[in-house]
Amino acid sequence: MCVALETAMKEVGLGTDGETSCNISLVSEPEAQAIQTLQSTAYELEVNETFIIVDCGGGTLDLAMFRISITTPLRLVKETTTPKGAAIGASALNQRFRQCAINILKREISSGNACVDTTNVFQEDICNQKLMLTSDDMYYIFRPTTDAIIDMVRDFVNDSRVQGHVATKILLTGGFGDSRYLRHKFTDMIAELNEKLFPPLELRTSKRGQSATSVATGGIRRSKDKSHESSREPSQSISIVRHLQCGTEYFETPLQEVQDQESEPNPVTKEAYVNDVIMWLIIKDSGVLEPNHTVVFTSFYIFEKDETEWRRGEVLYGSDADGLINYRKRTYWMDKGVLVLMGAVWFDVTHLKERIRADNRAERRRDRAEGRPGTVVDSITLRIETTIVGRNLEFIAQYPPTPDGQIIRGTRRHFSVAGALLVSAD
């Protein structure tokens, strides 16, 4: 059903701004509920722990079993056994309450006499215009539904154990999951089961008043943090343009033709650079990527004296071609017609101008002290981190260019690369 729904949403154009690939990510209802229940409480979680989620709603009861793959952020492996469901829910309580009320009110119906003296007639079931329900009435309303739920959950636990699926926790969710009586029945059932089961079961519930909204809030929690998504395999290559210093680690490659490309002296450092080369962030058909695929590099930028806004950036290109090699000049790939411009991300460091100039002056003093020629231009080196999170390629820059440097957000926080990634099976 999820596949059919996602396909339909893509066909009508949802999840895209008309210029980027579709960026839809679906979360199953049981997973959303489990995320909300587990993350909104102080319960300790363990990797590979298996639990049963019991969704007690208005009209249905749904049972599913999940395994925890990551605890922070919480990520679940799809159902480890066949889910079950039945038309059992809180709506049945309304029907039985209606019948109970009818039985009480029937005693108020006149016998047919024209005049009835009600001065001294008191009905014990009605007080201050409210129905008074006895414990027998409450059992009549609740017990058939709660007993049916308990029986189904008990059978699900036992059948799962027979199949080799051992759950250690039961998560009670859904609107009816807030019922104190239902929670009490679950506590009794688990105590009974634990007399024969090992490892024992534990009951976990949402905070009172949150069960009914657990699907929506769990889905929001899941969508806000898209790290540790399913592994993905690139079906398209994505690159950036680099200017690389000759003789550095970038050219540790046996391809002499790559190393021997035309170089130019850097206007500041005077060292030889091969400019406008393509560095592939991901390469088509290169294998399954990690859930968070990160590439880190540094970029050196120069600013002219008359520039008032200090903005520099990186240009992205995509390609569907095979046999791509790192660090060939952009013109080489352009001549072959394999590059497609995807866009650019710009970093504004104008607010750091005075700090950068102070750092440049300090560096020039060190150069002079060590007998090296100093430079008189303003320049900056940024540490740039690109990470594929979910279906987006995210960018951050840092200055100084260290992992703990100040974070500088780009003009675009991310690019949608949904069309360049195939979801790999878990």
Secondary structure, DSSP 8 states (H G I E B T S, - for coil): -HHHHHHHHHHTTTT--SSS--------HHHHHHHHHHHTS-----TT-EEEEEEE-SS-EEEEEEEEEETTTTEEE--SS--EEES-STHHHHHHHHHHHHHHHHTTS--S-S----TT---TTEETTEE---HHHHHHHHHHHHHHHHHHHHHHHHHHHHTT----EEEEESGGGG-HHHHHHHHHHHHHHTTT-SS--EEEE--TT-GGGHHHHHHHHHHH--TT---EEESSEEEEEEEEETTSGGG-SS-HHHHTS--EE-TTT--EEEEEEEEEEE-TTS--B-SSEEEEEEEEEEE-TT-SS-EEEEEEEEE--SS--TTEEHHHHHHTT--EEEEEEEEE-GGGHHHHHHHHHHHHHHHHHTT-----SEEEEEEEEEEEETTEEEEEEEESSSTTSEEEEEEEEEEE-GGGEEE---
